[in-house]
């Protein structure tokens, strides 16, 4: 499989992060083009397959913007105001359009991690 996928796990609650809004942007030296806005399903994944696939899956620089604070508030997790983590941007590059790029987010109110998954 080729394309770009993501998923989000709420490590504070030990569950997938359902209903977390994610925006995807394509970056260039002087612009930031919004490609899509999605929300995670009950499994913390995006419905409908890869966020980028086929002709839209091109080499370049991208940014996933995870609206973590919005999600954490809806789950009732106690957050200070302003929240320590509100919007989490993850910038990454796609070099090989014959490969699968998976960018997961492990999230809690005070920390996160990501990696290139499989």
C-alpha positions as YAML, in Angstrom:
chain: A
units: angstrom
residues:
- id: 1
  name: UNK
  ca: [0.00, 0.00, 0.00]
- id: 2
  name: UNK
  ca: [1.16, 3.54, -0.73]
- id: 3
  name: UNK
  ca: [-0.15, 6.81, 0.59]
- id: 4
  name: UNK
  ca: [-0.32, 8.79, 3.83]
- id: 5
  name: UNK
  ca: [-2.17, 7.55, 6.91]
- id: 6
  name: UNK
  ca: [-2.32, 8.57, 10.56]
- id: 7
  name: UNK
  ca: [-3.92, 7.55, 13.81]
- id: 8
  name: UNK
  ca: [-4.08, 9.03, 17.30]
- id: 9
  name: UNK
  ca: [-3.91, 7.24, 20.63]
- id: 10
  name: UNK
  ca: [-4.84, 8.96, 23.90]
- id: 11
  name: UNK
  ca: [-2.15, 7.60, 26.21]
- id: 12
  name: UNK
  ca: [-3.62, 9.32, 29.29]
- id: 13
  name: UNK
  ca: [-6.86, 7.39, 28.90]
- id: 14
  name: UNK
  ca: [-5.42, 4.30, 27.22]
- id: 15
  name: UNK
  ca: [-7.83, 4.55, 24.28]
- id: 16
  name: UNK
  ca: [-7.93, 5.63, 20.64]
- id: 17
  name: UNK
  ca: [-8.60, 9.36, 20.32]
- id: 18
  name: UNK
  ca: [-12.05, 9.46, 18.73]
- id: 19
  name: UNK
  ca: [-13.23, 12.77, 17.26]
- id: 20
  name: UNK
  ca: [-9.85, 14.50, 17.07]
- id: 21
  name: UNK
  ca: [-9.74, 17.00, 14.20]
- id: 22
  name: UNK
  ca: [-6.72, 16.88, 11.88]
- id: 23
  name: UNK
  ca: [-5.82, 19.29, 9.07]
- id: 24
  name: UNK
  ca: [-3.39, 18.32, 6.32]
- id: 25
  name: UNK
  ca: [-1.31, 20.95, 4.48]
- id: 26
  name: UNK
  ca: [1.14, 20.81, 1.57]
- id: 27
  name: UNK
  ca: [4.04, 23.21, 2.14]
- id: 28
  name: UNK
  ca: [6.19, 25.10, -0.32]
- id: 29
  name: UNK
  ca: [8.80, 27.78, 0.19]
- id: 30
  name: UNK
  ca: [6.21, 30.55, 0.27]
- id: 31
  name: UNK
  ca: [2.83, 28.92, 0.85]
- id: 32
  name: UNK
  ca: [0.81, 26.49, 2.92]
- id: 33
  name: UNK
  ca: [-2.06, 24.82, 1.04]
- id: 34
  name: UNK
  ca: [-4.80, 23.12, 3.04]
- id: 35
  name: UNK
  ca: [-5.60, 19.78, 1.43]
- id: 36
  name: UNK
  ca: [-8.18, 18.32, 3.79]
- id: 37
  name: UNK
  ca: [-9.68, 18.39, 7.26]
- id: 38
  name: UNK
  ca: [-10.79, 15.13, 8.88]
- id: 39
  name: UNK
  ca: [-11.71, 13.68, 12.27]
- id: 40
  name: UNK
  ca: [-10.65, 10.40, 13.78]
- id: 41
  name: UNK
  ca: [-13.08, 7.51, 14.15]
- id: 42
  name: UNK
  ca: [-13.65, 5.19, 17.14]
- id: 43
  name: UNK
  ca: [-10.34, 3.45, 16.37]
- id: 44
  name: UNK
  ca: [-8.44, 6.77, 16.32]
- id: 45
  name: UNK
  ca: [-7.98, 6.46, 12.55]
- id: 46
  name: UNK
  ca: [-9.31, 8.36, 9.55]
- id: 47
  name: UNK
  ca: [-12.23, 6.82, 7.64]
- id: 48
  name: UNK
  ca: [-11.98, 6.36, 3.89]
- id: 49
  name: UNK
  ca: [-8.41, 5.15, 3.60]
- id: 50
  name: UNK
  ca: [-5.22, 7.19, 3.17]
- id: 51
  name: UNK
  ca: [-5.36, 10.97, 3.46]
- id: 52
  name: UNK
  ca: [-3.12, 11.19, 0.39]
- id: 53
  name: UNK
  ca: [-3.20, 8.54, -2.34]
- id: 54
  name: UNK
  ca: [-2.82, 8.14, -6.09]
- id: 55
  name: UNK
  ca: [-2.29, 11.43, -7.96]
- id: 56
  name: UNK
  ca: [-2.46, 13.53, -4.76]
- id: 57
  name: UNK
  ca: [0.40, 11.52, -3.20]
- id: 58
  name: UNK
  ca: [3.38, 13.50, -4.47]
- id: 59
  name: UNK
  ca: [6.84, 14.12, -3.07]
- id: 60
  name: UNK
  ca: [7.20, 17.22, -0.96]
- id: 61
  name: UNK
  ca: [6.87, 18.72, 2.48]
- id: 62
  name: UNK
  ca: [3.66, 18.35, 4.47]
- id: 63
  name: UNK
  ca: [2.17, 19.28, 7.81]
- id: 64
  name: UNK
  ca: [-0.43, 17.46, 9.87]
- id: 65
  name: UNK
  ca: [-2.10, 19.74, 12.42]
- id: 66
  name: UNK
  ca: [-3.68, 17.87, 15.32]
- id: 67
  name: UNK
  ca: [-6.27, 19.86, 17.30]
- id: 68
  name: UNK
  ca: [-5.34, 18.23, 20.60]
- id: 69
  name: UNK
  ca: [-6.69, 20.81, 23.05]
- id: 70
  name: UNK
  ca: [-10.11, 20.75, 21.44]
- id: 71
  name: UNK
  ca: [-10.16, 16.93, 21.71]
- id: 72
  name: UNK
  ca: [-8.84, 16.83, 25.30]
- id: 73
  name: UNK
  ca: [-11.51, 19.30, 26.45]
- id: 74
  name: UNK
  ca: [-14.31, 17.24, 24.89]
- id: 75
  name: UNK
  ca: [-13.11, 14.14, 26.77]
- id: 76
  name: UNK
  ca: [-13.34, 15.98, 30.10]
- id: 77
  name: UNK
  ca: [-9.62, 15.92, 30.84]
- id: 78
  name: UNK
  ca: [-8.61, 18.71, 33.20]
- id: 79
  name: UNK
  ca: [-6.55, 21.31, 31.37]
- id: 80
  name: UNK
  ca: [-5.15, 24.64, 32.51]
- id: 81
  name: UNK
  ca: [-6.09, 27.74, 30.56]
- id: 82
  name: UNK
  ca: [-4.34, 28.08, 28.25]
- id: 83
  name: UNK
  ca: [-3.73, 24.39, 27.70]
- id: 84
  name: UNK
  ca: [-0.11, 23.23, 27.65]
- id: 85
  name: UNK
  ca: [-0.78, 21.46, 24.33]
- id: 86
  name: UNK
  ca: [-3.45, 22.91, 22.10]
- id: 87
  name: UNK
  ca: [-2.51, 22.60, 18.43]
- id: 88
  name: UNK
  ca: [0.24, 20.14, 17.49]
- id: 89
  name: UNK
  ca: [1.82, 20.63, 14.05]
- id: 90
  name: UNK
  ca: [3.98, 17.81, 12.70]
- id: 91
  name: UNK
  ca: [6.03, 18.64, 9.60]
- id: 92
  name: UNK
  ca: [7.48, 15.84, 7.54]
- id: 93
  name: UNK
  ca: [8.69, 15.06, 4.05]
- id: 94
  name: UNK
  ca: [7.54, 12.51, 1.52]
- id: 95
  name: UNK
  ca: [10.40, 11.46, -0.73]
- id: 96
  name: UNK
  ca: [9.32, 8.03, -2.02]
- id: 97
  name: UNK
  ca: [5.86, 7.97, -3.61]
- id: 98
  name: UNK
  ca: [6.01, 4.17, -3.96]
- id: 99
  name: UNK
  ca: [6.10, 3.80, -0.15]
- id: 100
  name: UNK
  ca: [3.57, 4.01, 2.65]
- id: 101
  name: UNK
  ca: [3.94, 6.90, 5.11]
- id: 102
  name: UNK
  ca: [2.19, 6.47, 8.46]
- id: 103
  name: UNK
  ca: [2.41, 9.34, 10.97]
- id: 104
  name: UNK
  ca: [0.81, 8.36, 14.29]
- id: 105
  name: UNK
  ca: [0.40, 10.61, 17.31]
- id: 106
  name: UNK
  ca: [0.54, 9.39, 20.91]
- id: 107
  name: UNK
  ca: [-1.11, 12.08, 22.99]
- id: 108
  name: UNK
  ca: [-1.65, 13.14, 26.61]
- id: 109
  name: UNK
  ca: [-2.42, 16.58, 28.09]
- id: 110
  name: UNK
  ca: [1.27, 17.24, 28.78]
- id: 111
  name: UNK
  ca: [3.17, 15.36, 26.11]
- id: 112
  name: UNK
  ca: [3.13, 13.68, 22.75]
- id: 113
  name: UNK
  ca: [5.31, 11.59, 20.48]
- id: 114
  name: UNK
  ca: [5.30, 10.60, 16.86]
- id: 115
  name: UNK
  ca: [7.33, 8.45, 14.51]
- id: 116
  name: UNK
  ca: [7.20, 7.05, 10.99]
- id: 117
  name: UNK
  ca: [5.09, 3.96, 11.43]
- id: 118
  name: UNK
  ca: [4.30, 1.11, 9.12]
...
